[in-house]
Amino acid sequence: MNTFKLVLGTAQFGMKYGLANTHGQLPKEEIFAILDAAVAGGVELFDTAYAYGSAEEVLGEWLSTRGARKQVRIISKMKPHVLNEYPDGTPMVDIVHQEIGKSLKRLGVDKLDGYIFHSPHYVYLKHAIAGLQKAKGRGLVNNIGVSTYDESEALQAVELGMDYVQVPYNVFDQRLDNTDFFELAKKNGATVFARSPFLQGLLLLKPTELPPHLVHARPYLEHFLEITQRHNVPAIEAALLFARNSQAPYVVAGVDELSQLIKDLAVMQEKDPKPELIAELKEAFQHMPQNIVNPILWSKIQQ
């Protein structure tokens, strides 16, 4: 089996994020404790974004106070729909340069390990891709890429030869296993990150805790919990093990508290990948409704 590595997501460090988040935005002291423990546990790569509230600033403050700029690598994401803010025809090369500059300033670093589009449809815009490539050529970033939501975006990214491609992958979302995405990524040298292993917290809820706009997911969630309980594996562990079992070498996961990080690190180092559990989960949820697997389609209109 490949060596899988945990990438710490930072959305919870700058905003309230996730269906199962009962803590809200974490206080700075707790964030720093989590970051300290992550590094101590072997985490070297952090995933952040302009859209994550104050996450870049908080991460930058931690890097400064800990003198950790050379210890970790950072991936950040461009502001979603940023082109809408430049209606005057500003060249994309300049837009990318300006936006990366803002992230570098907030983080207090000179260079990013990765910089990727948060608006996945930008992967279809030639001038946007050229802007990222120019930024890489200027030495502002080591790797460029995109965070995707569907199969076509992911396939487009690897066909273009993007360095980093973040894809949703979890128990309920196995869409990419039904394509040749992972084979193409390997062939074209793309590094794949399996993100959303808990499906924005949906897999961590009790069926009775589902919000009204997601009640249609209840039968699937109940089935998932029935399988995990029968295998005597906690839902959070099963979900993370499933993502770890993907063909992606990295799994991106955020945490709401220090104890969750400690559990996640233990799961990523677990020597027993529980193949029987993984096989049953794969079989049970191979084909799921789009309005469950894709959060963009989660309607908040109560039926």
N, C-alpha and C positions, 0 to 999 in steps of 0.2 A: 504493500500500500504506500501511496505517496505520503510525504510529510505535509500535514496540513497546519496552517498557521492562522491564528486569530488576529484579525484587524479590529481594533476598538473603534466603534462608531461614536460620534460625539454629539448627536442631535440632542440628547437629554441634557447636555451641558449648557445649552443655550436657550432651551425652550421646553415646554411640556410636550412630550412626544410619546405616542404609542397608546393603543387601546387599554393596555394593562397598567399604564403608569398611574399610580395612586400618590406619587410623591410630588408631582409637578416638576418645575425646574429645580435642579439640585443646587444646594448652597455651595459656594466656592470651596469651602474647607473639605467637604465630602468629595467634590470633583477632584481636588488635588490628591486626596487619599486614594481615590480610584486610579488616577494616573500613576501615582507612585507604585501602587501594587501591580499595575499592568506591566510596567517596565521591569519590576522585580520578578514578575512571572514570565518574562521573556517576550512580551509584546514589543515589537519594534516599529509597527506601522499604525498610524492613526488616520481615520477618515473624518473629514469635516466639510463644511460648506458655508458659503455666504448666507444661504437660506436657513441655517440653523441658529438664528437669533444671535446671541453673543458668544457662540461656541468658539469662533476663531480668536476673539479677544481673550477669552478665559484660557484657552489652550496656549496662546502666546504668553500670557502672564506666567503660567506654570513653567513653560520652557525657559523663561527668563530667570525665575526664582530658583529653579533647579539646575540651571546651567546644562540643560539636556538637549540643546539644539543638535549636537552631534551624535546623540544616542538614538534618536528616533527619526523616522521618515514620515512625511505628511502628504496626504492626498487631499486636495480641496476641489470644490466644484464652483463653476461659474454661476452667477446669479441667474435664476430661471427667467426666461423670456427677456433677457437683457437687451436684445436688439430693439425691443419696443421703446427703449429709453434713448435711442440714438436715431431719431427720424430724419436727421439732417444729412444722412448719407455718409457718416463717418466710416472710413475703411475698417473692415473687420479686423485687420491686423492691429490697428490702433485700439480698437475696443478690447480685444483680448489682452493686449499689453497693459492697458489701463486697469482692467479688472483683476488681472494677476497681481499688479502692483498694489492694489488695495488689500488683497489677501496677504501678500508678503508683509505689508506694514502692520496689519492686525495681528499676524502671527509672530512678527519680529524675526523673520528669517530672510535669508538672501535668495533661497531657491526652494522649490517644491519638488518632492519626489514625483508627484503626479498632479495634473490639473485636467479636469474632465467636465464635459457638458452636463448640466443638471436638467436641461431641456433636451430630451432624447431626440426630438425631431431635427435638431441642429446637425445630426449625423448625415442628413440628406443635403445639407447646404455646402456647396463646394468652397465658397468664400469663408465659411466658418471653419471648416477643416483646415483650410490654408492658414487661417489666423492662428490656430493651435500649432501647426507645424512651424510657423515662423517664430512663435514664442519658444518652442523647443530649440530651434536653431540659434536663438539668441542666448540660450543658456539659462532661461528663467525656470525651466522645468526639465526633469529627466524623462518623463513619460506623459503622453497625452491620451485622452480617451473619452468615454461617455458612460453615463449611468442609464441603463435601458429599462423599459417596462414590458416590451413585447418581443416576440421572436424575430420579426422583420428588422427591428432596430438593432438587435444583437447581431444578427447575420450581416447586416450592412456594415457594422463596426469592424467585424473581423475581416470582412472582404476588403475593407479599406486599409487594413493593416494597422489599426489602432493599437497602441501599446497596452492600455488598460481598458477592460470592458467589465463593468459591474452589471450583474444580471440578478433578477429576483429568482431565488431557488429555495424551496421549502417543501414540507410534506404535501401541502395542497397545490403547490405550483411546480409541476414537473414538465412544463411545456417544452423546455429546451431539450429534454431527453428524447422528444419525438422528432427532432431535427438533427442535422449534421453539424450543429453549432460547435460543440466541443472538439470535434475532429478538425474543423476549419480553423478554430482558434489555435490549436496545437500546430497545425501546418503553417499558419501565418505568423506564429511567434507572439500571439496576444496572451497577456496574463489575465486570467479570468478571476473575478471576485464574486463569490456567491453571497449576495446581500439579502436582507429581510428573512433570516432563517425562522423567525417567529411570526412572520406575516403581520408586521406592525403590532404585535401583541395579541392577535386574534387566537393563536394557538396556545396562549397562556391563560386564557379566560375560562371560567366555568360556563357551561351552556346557559345558565340562568343570568349570567352577567353580560351577555351580548346586547349591544344597543339595538334599538328598534329597527334601524336601517340595515342590520345584519342578522336578523332573526332567521333568514333563509339559510344561513350557514349552520344552524343548530344541529341538524341531523348529522352533518359531516364532522362537526366538532365532537359530538357525542360518540361517534364511531371511532374517531382518533383516540379519545380518552379511554374507550373500552379496550382498544388494542394495547395502549401503553400500560394500562392497569393490569391487563392479563400477563404482560411480559414483566411486570413489576419494575417499570422504569418511569420516573417522573416525566411529565409532559415536556418540561423545559429541556431535560436531558435528551429525550427522544428527538425533539425538534432540532437541536443543535447537532446531534449525531447524524441525523439525516442530511443536513447541509454539509457536514464534514465528509460524508460519504459520496458527495458529488465529485465530478471530475475537475472542479475548480480547486486550485491550490490554496486559495485564501477564502476565509469566511468572515464577513463583516457583521459584527453584532454590537449593539449598544447595551448599556446596563443602567438600571435605575438606582442601584445601590452596590456597595462594596461586596456584600455577600454574594450577589449574583455574579459579579466578575470572578470571584474565587471558584464558584461552581462551574462557570464557563471554561475557565482555564483547566479545571480538572477533567471536564468532558473532552476537551481538545487533546488532552494527554492520555485519555483512556485507552488502554491496550486492547480491550475487548470491544470491537466495533458493533457488536450485537447484530450479526448478519440476518438472523431469523426475523428480528423486529423490523429491520430496514426493508427486507424483502416483502414483508406483509404490508408495511406502509406504502411501499411502491405500488403494489398490486391494488390496494384499496383505493388509492387516490390518484391514479394515473390520468384520469379524465375528469376535470373539475369545471364547473360553470365559471365563465369569465368574470361574472360580477362578484365572485368570491376571491379568485386568485389575483385580480388586478385592483388595487386600492383606488385607482383613478375612477373606477366604475362603481365605487361604493356610494350609492345615493343616500343622502341624509333626509330624503323626503319620506316620511312615515307613510306606509301603505294603509 
